[in-house]
């Protein structure tokens, strides 16, 4: 992993940490977080000329299209607009393999949390229960950075 990628992960961590806080407290993920992440990814990826942009662009666009379709099909109950934007930005920033790791870890950790929450607060958890998802995305990003760093997942196609 080169220096520009390390810097990008640090920026993404800080942005996702901030998004987790605002999502938890206000149920909002601000557009400036997404914009800063996209600009940072473009700058950092531009410094590494050996990287194909198609992996990153494709991952971001497919994520945006698929998650937007899920949101429309479920009336916005399955995923919120802020979650779609931050996941799309992370897909654009990380590429397919690291993003799939992040996506899997964030969703599995959210499911695990809901199951435990349901056990202890069974009357409060139902189909209308909402959950700020950005903290789970942050966990997914941390795990992704670890597995990429130790070589279990390649950071490039």
C-alpha positions, -999 to +999 in steps of 0.1 A: +000+000+000+015+033-010+015+066+009-013+082-011-035+052-003-026+054+034-035+091+034-068+083+016-077+057+042-070+082+070-092+108+053-120+083+048-117+072+084-120+107+097-149+115+073-168+083+082-162+089+119-177+124+116-206+109+095-212+083+122-215+110+148-240+131+128-259+100+117-262+087+153-271+121+167-292+138+139-298+109+114-279+130+088-249+125+067-238+158+052-231+163+015-198+180+024-185+147+038-193+130+005-177+159-015-145+159+006-142+121+002-147+122-035-122+150-040-097+133-017-101+100-037-095+118-070-064+135-057-049+104-040-058+080-069-043+106-094-009+103-076-008+066-084-006+063-122-005+025-122-042+023-110-070+018-135-098+042-128-125+019-142-125-003-110-132+027-088-157+045-111-176+012-118-178+004-081-191+038-072-217+039-100-229+003-095-232+010-057-252+042-064-276+026-089-282-006-069-287+011-035-309+038-051-330+011-067-334-007-033-343+026-016-370+033-042-384-002-042-387-002-004-399+034+000-367+044+017-372+020+046-343-003+038-316+023+033-314+061+036-301+086+012-271+095+033-261+058+035-264+055-002-242+085-008-214+075+017-214+039+005-211+051-032-183+075-022-165+047-005-170+024-035-155+051-057-126+056-033-118+019-025-126-002-056-145-034-058-127-059-035-121-036-005-156-022-010-172-056-009-153-064+023-166-031+038-202-037+026-202-073+040-187-064+074-210-033+078-241-053+071-232-083+091-223-061+121-256-042+118-275-075+117-256-088+147-263-056+166-300-057+158-303-093+169-287-085+203-308-053+206-339-074+199-331-099+227-327-071+253-354-047+239-379-070+222-408-047+225-390-017+211-376-035+180-400-040+151-402-036+113-404+002+117-372+004+139-346+026+122-309+024+129-281+049+120-260+028+096-228+050+094-213+036+126-214+001+110-199+015+078-171+029+100-166-005+115-165-020+080-139+005+069-117-003+098-119-040+092-113-034+055-082-014+062-069-042+084-075-070+059-061-050+030-030-041+051-023-078+060-029-089+024-061-109+028-079-086+002-061-068-026-065-031-028-065-033-066-080-055-092 
